[in-house]
Amino acid sequence: MSFELIAASAAITLALVFYTVGVFSERHAGSLKLSHVVLFWCGLVFDTTGTTIMTNIAQTSGATGFGIHAVSGLLAIILMLVHAVWATATYARRNVRAEKTFHKFSTFVWLLWLVPYIIGMLVGIPMIHLQTVCAVGTASIIVGIFAFFLLRRRGTVKRA
C-alpha cells in the first residue's frame, strides 16, 4: 500500500471519527456547543484532504470519469460544508428554534456522508472488494438500518 493511500485512508477515517463524535455529542447534549462546531469543521477538513489525495491517486492511475463513489463523495463534502457553515451561524445566533432543526439536519447529513465512506471501504478493501453496484446497494442498506434506528420517533407512552 502506498504512502498516499495510507494518508488518504487515515484522513478520511479521522473525518469519520470527528464527524461522528460531533454529531452524536451534539445529539446527546441537546444543544449546539462550540466544541461541536469545531468537530464538524475538523471532519470537513480531514474528509476534503483525504478525498483530494484519493482523487490524485485515481488521476495518476489513469482512472477516468466520475463514478457513483466520486459523485456521492463530492455531494457529501458539499453537504458537510453547508452543515459546518450552518452550525457556525446557528451557534453564533443562539436561536433555540434553529438549533432544533439543526439537530435533525446533523443526523441526516451524517447518514448521507456514510454512504460514500462505506462504498469506498467496500470497494477498496482487498478482502471484500465488491463491485461498485454491489457496494452502493450494501452501503445503502447499512445506512438505511442506521437511519431506521436514529430517526424513528420514540413513543410517548410510558410502560410500567
CYANA upper distance limits for C-alpha pairs under 8 A (distance plus 0.5 A):
  1 MET  CA      5 LEU  CA      7.02
  1 MET  CA      6 ILE  CA      7.40
  2 SER  CA      6 ILE  CA      6.86
  3 PHE  CA      7 ALA  CA      6.58
  4 GLU  CA      8 ALA  CA      6.53
  4 GLU  CA     53 ILE  CA      7.20
  4 GLU  CA     54 MET  CA      8.35
  4 GLU  CA     57 ILE  CA      7.89
  5 LEU  CA      9 SER  CA      6.49
  5 LEU  CA     53 ILE  CA      8.14
  5 LEU  CA     54 MET  CA      7.50
  5 LEU  CA     57 ILE  CA      8.07
  6 ILE  CA     10 ALA  CA      6.50
  7 ALA  CA     11 ALA  CA      6.55
  7 ALA  CA     50 GLY  CA      7.66
  7 ALA  CA     53 ILE  CA      8.30
  8 ALA  CA     12 ILE  CA      6.67
  8 ALA  CA     49 THR  CA      7.73
  8 ALA  CA     50 GLY  CA      4.62
  8 ALA  CA     51 THR  CA      7.37
  8 ALA  CA     53 ILE  CA      6.07
  8 ALA  CA     54 MET  CA      6.52
  9 SER  CA     13 THR  CA      6.53
  9 SER  CA     50 GLY  CA      7.04
 10 ALA  CA     14 LEU  CA      6.56
 10 ALA  CA     50 GLY  CA      8.05
 11 ALA  CA     15 ALA  CA      6.70
 11 ALA  CA     46 PHE  CA      5.56
 11 ALA  CA     47 ASP  CA      6.86
 11 ALA  CA     49 THR  CA      7.07
 11 ALA  CA     50 GLY  CA      5.39
 12 ILE  CA     16 LEU  CA      6.84
 12 ILE  CA     46 PHE  CA      6.45
 12 ILE  CA     47 ASP  CA      5.40
 12 ILE  CA     49 THR  CA      8.19
 12 ILE  CA     50 GLY  CA      5.57
 12 ILE  CA     51 THR  CA      7.77
 12 ILE  CA    117 TYR  CA      8.45
 13 THR  CA     17 VAL  CA      6.85
 14 LEU  CA     18 PHE  CA      6.59
 14 LEU  CA     43 GLY  CA      7.60
 14 LEU  CA     46 PHE  CA      6.91
 14 LEU  CA     47 ASP  CA      8.34
 15 ALA  CA     19 TYR  CA      6.32
 15 ALA  CA     42 CYS  CA      7.48
 15 ALA  CA     43 GLY  CA      4.58
 15 ALA  CA     44 LEU  CA      7.17
 15 ALA  CA     45 VAL  CA      8.05
 15 ALA  CA     46 PHE  CA      5.45
 15 ALA  CA     47 ASP  CA      5.62
 16 LEU  CA     20 THR  CA      6.30
 16 LEU  CA     43 GLY  CA      7.25
 16 LEU  CA     47 ASP  CA      8.45
 17 VAL  CA     21 VAL  CA      6.52
 17 VAL  CA     43 GLY  CA      8.06
 18 PHE  CA     22 GLY  CA      6.50
 18 PHE  CA     39 LEU  CA      5.86
 18 PHE  CA     40 PHE  CA      7.32
 18 PHE  CA     42 CYS  CA      6.87
 18 PHE  CA     43 GLY  CA      5.50
 19 TYR  CA     23 VAL  CA      6.57
 19 TYR  CA     39 LEU  CA      6.71
 19 TYR  CA     40 PHE  CA      6.03
 19 TYR  CA     42 CYS  CA      8.13
 19 TYR  CA     43 GLY  CA      5.40
 19 TYR  CA     44 LEU  CA      8.35
 19 TYR  CA    110 TRP  CA      7.87
 20 THR  CA     24 PHE  CA      6.51
 20 THR  CA    110 TRP  CA      7.81
 21 VAL  CA     25 SER  CA      6.20
 21 VAL  CA     39 LEU  CA      7.89
 22 GLY  CA     26 GLU  CA      6.50
 22 GLY  CA     35 SER  CA      8.24
 22 GLY  CA     36 HIS  CA      5.37
 22 GLY  CA     37 VAL  CA      7.99
 22 GLY  CA     39 LEU  CA      5.65
 22 GLY  CA     40 PHE  CA      6.49
 23 VAL  CA     27 ARG  CA      6.71
 23 VAL  CA     36 HIS  CA      7.80
 23 VAL  CA     40 PHE  CA      8.29
 23 VAL  CA    106 SER  CA      6.58
 23 VAL  CA    107 THR  CA      7.09
 23 VAL  CA    110 TRP  CA      7.77
 24 PHE  CA     28 HIS  CA      6.52
 25 SER  CA     29 ALA  CA      6.45
 25 SER  CA     36 HIS  CA      7.80
 26 GLU  CA     30 GLY  CA      6.53
 26 GLU  CA     31 SER  CA      6.68
 26 GLU  CA     32 LEU  CA      6.34
 26 GLU  CA     33 LYS  CA      7.88
 26 GLU  CA     36 HIS  CA      6.70
 26 GLU  CA    103 HIS  CA      7.94
 27 ARG  CA     31 SER  CA      7.92
 27 ARG  CA    103 HIS  CA      6.94
 30 GLY  CA    103 HIS  CA      8.39
 31 SER  CA     99 GLU  CA      7.33
 32 LEU  CA     36 HIS  CA      6.94
 32 LEU  CA     37 VAL  CA      8.06
 32 LEU  CA     87 ALA  CA      8.22
 32 LEU  CA     91 TYR  CA      6.81
 32 LEU  CA     99 GLU  CA      7.28
 33 LYS  CA     37 VAL  CA      7.16
 33 LYS  CA     91 TYR  CA      7.35
 34 LEU  CA     38 VAL  CA      6.74
 34 LEU  CA     91 TYR  CA      7.58
 35 SER  CA     39 LEU  CA      6.68
 36 HIS  CA     40 PHE  CA      6.73
 37 VAL  CA     41 TRP  CA      6.88
 37 VAL  CA     84 ALA  CA      7.17
 37 VAL  CA     87 ALA  CA      6.40
 37 VAL  CA     88 THR  CA      6.65
 37 VAL  CA     91 TYR  CA      8.25
 38 VAL  CA     42 CYS  CA      6.64
 39 LEU  CA     43 GLY  CA      6.59
 40 PHE  CA     44 LEU  CA      6.78
 40 PHE  CA     80 MET  CA      8.19
 40 PHE  CA     83 HIS  CA      8.29
 40 PHE  CA     84 ALA  CA      6.17
 41 TRP  CA     45 VAL  CA      6.67
 41 TRP  CA     84 ALA  CA      6.35
 42 CYS  CA     46 PHE  CA      6.66
 43 GLY  CA     47 ASP  CA      6.49
 44 LEU  CA     48 THR  CA      6.48
 44 LEU  CA     77 ILE  CA      7.38
 44 LEU  CA     80 MET  CA      6.55
 44 LEU  CA     81 LEU  CA      7.22
 44 LEU  CA     84 ALA  CA      8.28
 45 VAL  CA     49 THR  CA      6.57
 46 PHE  CA     50 GLY  CA      6.54
 47 ASP  CA     51 THR  CA      6.45
 47 ASP  CA     77 ILE  CA      7.75
 48 THR  CA     52 THR  CA      6.47
 48 THR  CA     77 ILE  CA      7.28
 49 THR  CA     53 ILE  CA      6.82
 50 GLY  CA     54 MET  CA      6.64
 51 THR  CA     55 THR  CA      6.52
 51 THR  CA     73 GLY  CA      8.21
 52 THR  CA     56 ASN  CA      6.78
 53 ILE  CA     57 ILE  CA      6.76
 54 MET  CA     58 ALA  CA      6.68
 55 THR  CA     59 GLN  CA      6.65
 56 ASN  CA     60 THR  CA      6.56
 57 ILE  CA     61 SER  CA      6.68
 58 ALA  CA     62 GLY  CA      6.95
 58 ALA  CA     63 ALA  CA      5.83
 59 GLN  CA     63 ALA  CA      6.07
 59 GLN  CA     64 THR  CA      7.73
 66 PHE  CA     70 ALA  CA      6.12
 66 PHE  CA     71 VAL  CA      6.81
 67 GLY  CA     71 VAL  CA      6.76
 68 ILE  CA     72 SER  CA      6.37
 68 ILE  CA    132 THR  CA      8.39
 69 HIS  CA     73 GLY  CA      6.39
 69 HIS  CA    116 PRO  CA      6.25
 69 HIS  CA    119 ILE  CA      7.13
 69 HIS  CA    120 GLY  CA      7.44
 69 HIS  CA    132 THR  CA      8.39
 70 ALA  CA     74 LEU  CA      6.63
 70 ALA  CA    116 PRO  CA      8.49
 71 VAL  CA     75 LEU  CA      6.71
 72 SER  CA     76 ALA  CA      6.54
 72 SER  CA    115 VAL  CA      8.02
 72 SER  CA    116 PRO  CA      6.18
 73 GLY  CA     77 ILE  CA      6.80
 73 GLY  CA    113 TRP  CA      8.10
 73 GLY  CA    116 PRO  CA      5.83
 73 GLY  CA    117 TYR  CA      8.23
 74 LEU  CA     78 ILE  CA      6.79
 75 LEU  CA     79 LEU  CA      6.63
 76 ALA  CA     80 MET  CA      6.54
 76 ALA  CA    109 VAL  CA      8.19
 76 ALA  CA    112 LEU  CA      7.18
 76 ALA  CA    113 TRP  CA      5.55
 76 ALA  CA    116 PRO  CA      8.07
 77 ILE  CA     81 LEU  CA      6.64
 77 ILE  CA    113 TRP  CA      8.36
 78 ILE  CA     82 VAL  CA      6.79
 79 LEU  CA     83 HIS  CA      6.46
 79 LEU  CA    109 VAL  CA      6.97
 80 MET  CA     84 ALA  CA      6.53
 80 MET  CA    109 VAL  CA      7.42
 80 MET  CA    113 TRP  CA      8.36
 81 LEU  CA     85 VAL  CA      6.63
 82 VAL  CA     86 TRP  CA      6.49
 83 HIS  CA     87 ALA  CA      6.47
 83 HIS  CA    105 PHE  CA      8.31
 83 HIS  CA    106 SER  CA      7.53
 83 HIS  CA    109 VAL  CA      7.89
 84 ALA  CA     88 THR  CA      6.65
 85 VAL  CA     89 ALA  CA      6.73
 86 TRP  CA     90 THR  CA      6.40
 86 TRP  CA    102 PHE  CA      8.39
 87 ALA  CA     91 TYR  CA      6.44
 87 ALA  CA    102 PHE  CA      7.91
 88 THR  CA     92 ALA  CA      6.62
 89 ALA  CA     93 ARG  CA      6.66
 90 THR  CA     94 ARG  CA      6.46
 90 THR  CA     95 ASN  CA      6.93
 90 THR  CA     98 ALA  CA      6.99
 90 THR  CA     99 GLU  CA      7.03
 90 THR  CA    102 PHE  CA      8.44
 91 TYR  CA     95 ASN  CA      8.26
 94 ARG  CA     99 GLU  CA      8.28
 95 ASN  CA     99 GLU  CA      6.76
 96 VAL  CA    100 LYS  CA      6.99
 97 ARG  CA    101 THR  CA      7.19
 98 ALA  CA    102 PHE  CA      6.50
 99 GLU  CA    103 HIS  CA      6.67
100 LYS  CA    104 LYS  CA      7.48
101 THR  CA    105 PHE  CA      6.89
102 PHE  CA    106 SER  CA      6.53
103 HIS  CA    107 THR  CA      7.21
104 LYS  CA    108 PHE  CA      6.84
105 PHE  CA    109 VAL  CA      6.58
106 SER  CA    110 TRP  CA      6.64
107 THR  CA    111 LEU  CA      6.66
107 THR  CA    150 LEU  CA      8.28
108 PHE  CA    112 LEU  CA      6.79
109 VAL  CA    113 TRP  CA      6.48
110 TRP  CA    114 LEU  CA      6.79
111 LEU  CA    115 VAL  CA      7.53
111 LEU  CA    143 VAL  CA      6.71
111 LEU  CA    146 PHE  CA      8.10
111 LEU  CA    147 ALA  CA      7.36
112 LEU  CA    116 PRO  CA      8.39
112 LEU  CA    143 VAL  CA      8.32
113 TRP  CA    117 TYR  CA      7.23
114 LEU  CA    118 ILE  CA      6.45
114 LEU  CA    139 ALA  CA      8.41
114 LEU  CA    143 VAL  CA      7.34
115 VAL  CA    119 ILE  CA      6.63
115 VAL  CA    136 VAL  CA      8.08
115 VAL  CA    139 ALA  CA      6.01
115 VAL  CA    140 SER  CA      6.90
115 VAL  CA    143 VAL  CA      7.14
116 PRO  CA    120 GLY  CA      6.50
116 PRO  CA    139 ALA  CA      8.32
117 TYR  CA    121 MET  CA      6.77
118 ILE  CA    122 LEU  CA      6.56
118 ILE  CA    135 ALA  CA      8.24
118 ILE  CA    139 ALA  CA      6.02
119 ILE  CA    123 VAL  CA      6.56
119 ILE  CA    132 THR  CA      7.88
119 ILE  CA    135 ALA  CA      5.70
119 ILE  CA    136 VAL  CA      6.29
119 ILE  CA    138 THR  CA      8.46
119 ILE  CA    139 ALA  CA      6.35
120 GLY  CA    124 GLY  CA      6.13
121 MET  CA    125 ILE  CA      6.34
122 LEU  CA    128 ILE  CA      6.48
122 LEU  CA    129 HIS  CA      6.27
122 LEU  CA    130 LEU  CA      6.29
122 LEU  CA    135 ALA  CA      6.29
123 VAL  CA    128 ILE  CA      7.59
123 VAL  CA    129 HIS  CA      5.09
123 VAL  CA    130 LEU  CA      5.55
123 VAL  CA    131 GLN  CA      6.83
123 VAL  CA    132 THR  CA      6.95
123 VAL  CA    135 ALA  CA      6.94
124 GLY  CA    128 ILE  CA      8.28
124 GLY  CA    129 HIS  CA      6.34
125 ILE  CA    129 HIS  CA      5.93
130 LEU  CA    134 CYS  CA      6.57
130 LEU  CA    135 ALA  CA      6.18
131 GLN  CA    135 ALA  CA      6.60
132 THR  CA    136 VAL  CA      6.55
133 VAL  CA    137 GLY  CA      6.83
134 CYS  CA    138 THR  CA      6.53
135 ALA  CA    139 ALA  CA      6.40
136 VAL  CA    140 SER  CA      6.54
137 GLY  CA    141 ILE  CA      6.75
138 THR  CA    142 ILE  CA      6.71
139 ALA  CA    143 VAL  CA      6.57
140 SER  CA    144 GLY  CA      6.36
141 ILE  CA    145 ILE  CA      6.75
142 ILE  CA    146 PHE  CA      6.95
143 VAL  CA    147 ALA  CA      6.50
144 GLY  CA    148 PHE  CA      6.60
145 ILE  CA    149 PHE  CA      7.08
146 PHE  CA    150 LEU  CA      6.56
147 ALA  CA    151 LEU  CA      6.04
147 ALA  CA    152 ARG  CA      8.28
148 PHE  CA    152 ARG  CA      6.30
